[in-house]
Amino acid sequence: MKIKYFQDTDTALFELSDKDVSETREITENIYADLDADGNLVSMTIEHAKDRAKFPEFSYEEVTEKSA
């Protein structure tokens, strides 16, 4: 997975797959989901990311069975 943040447009792009995008669906006014031909999520775009997703604040945590 890759996460890209475009400061000039305050947009976050979460790339989950390198498959070709077949369709883009608007989830809300500022969130878009890109799907492949089979309907699987390829990427997600969040506009106004600082307000909507608290960017550039970001953390990653892998939760294992013991820590859950």
Secondary structure as UniProt FT lines:
FT   STRAND          2..6
FT   TURN            7..10
FT   STRAND          11..15
FT   STRAND          23..28
FT   TURN            29..30
FT   STRAND          31..35
FT   TURN            37..38
FT   STRAND          41..47
FT   HELIX           49..52
FT   TURN            55..56
FT   TURN            65..67
//
